[in-house]
């Protein structure tokens, strides 16, 4: 049988030297050789070579320097908006003349002159209203002065009436009531005594004339006269008796009640008068306050209209650089319309947006370097004064508006140009991994570790990154070997 590997000397050479094994040639030789041997001899299976180790990087501990460079726009931090702000006039307003031009302006310089429809007439009407309100208020002051005197007189008379009624009631109780009763009783007694006397007198005459020799005619006259007097006396006594009974039962009690009621009514009248005068005083006070308020309102409207007369001439309130927003002559102007914008070019700020990674470096109060792409020779520094805490959607992330006030600069920086703020932050003593070893999928950050000749995937938590190195919060330890993405 022919030897597959040649002569004995060749086999000895192979024994002493290593030749790389060609598996394809070996397989072909085995196939040829297998044709000359028994079919029952099994083929030899070659052993695959061990895989080569991938490119790895060691996890290390060190300091990480992260840099943020964000763009923005140069603007003035001191901006004055000049608006047409009428206080009272509501009529149509148009531009009469535009005076100023955009550019440097001094405080007090006229920007434009406006004209209001029927403005002068409205102003004159308000002045007339103020004059009328002044006269009306003076008239009410005089009327209330007269009313106060009249009220004092009426109150004095009412108080006097109460005094007299009280005095009369006291006198009546102390004297007049008893006197009237006694006088009525005496009158009744006099009537009774008079009637008795008349009866006695008639009886005496009849007895006396019965024994006389006077002529019958004389007797009849004397006795007849006495009898008629007696009849009258009896009739008068009857009425006197009834009058006395009525006096005791009705007239005297009514007189007492009338005096008491008069006293009560007089006292009530006094109280009512006092109440009416208090209410009238309140009404007069309210009326006076209303008149004063009407005058004050009229004066306020007049003052506002006079201010509007001044506002019709738009003037620059401060020095600075001005941009004009006034419409052309003849066009209308609405209240609160922007007439011009004046900025102070010596006080600058930068406004722009930060991404979420920039917030690792920047915070309120942070000092940053500033440079202008269009003017590289301009360098300066700024301080971040504002960062909006709530971001707005921006692509797959969010943006956070910021304002940085420029503290130092060289030269007069042009407003509106692009500016960049640059800041650095060093994170000391952090675990670092090569950024090429980190993979992310569905929000999950992983690396492949090389352990005992095998790749082992591990999830990690990362922090900041400078593009080359990435901070690891958890998941790796110093010395771990991670597989590079291109290994």
Secondary structure, 3 states (H helix, E strand, C coil): CCCCCCCHHHHHHHHHCCCCCCHHHHHHHHHHHHHHCCCCCCCCCCCCCCCCCCCEEECEEEEEEEEEEEEEEEEECCEEEEEECCCCCCCCEEEEEECCCCEEECCCCEEEEEEECCHHHHHHHHHHHHHHHHHHHHHHHHHHHHHHHHHHHHHHHHHHHHHHHHHHHHHHHHHHHHHHHHHHHHHHHHHHHHHHHHHHHHHHHHHHHHCCCCCHHHHHHHHHHHHHHHHHHHHHHHHHHHHHHHHHHHHHHHHHHHHHHHHHHHHHHHHHHHHHHHHHHHHHHHHHHHHHHHHHHHHHHHHHHHHHHHHCEEECCCCEEEEECCCCCCCECCCCEEEEEEECCCCEEEEEEECCHHHHCCCCCCEEEEEECCEEEEEEEEEEEEECCCCEEECCEEEEEEEEEEEECCCCCCCCCEEEEEEEEEEEEEEEEEHHHCEEECCEEEEEEEECCEEEEEECEEEEECCCEEEEEECCCCCCEEECCCC
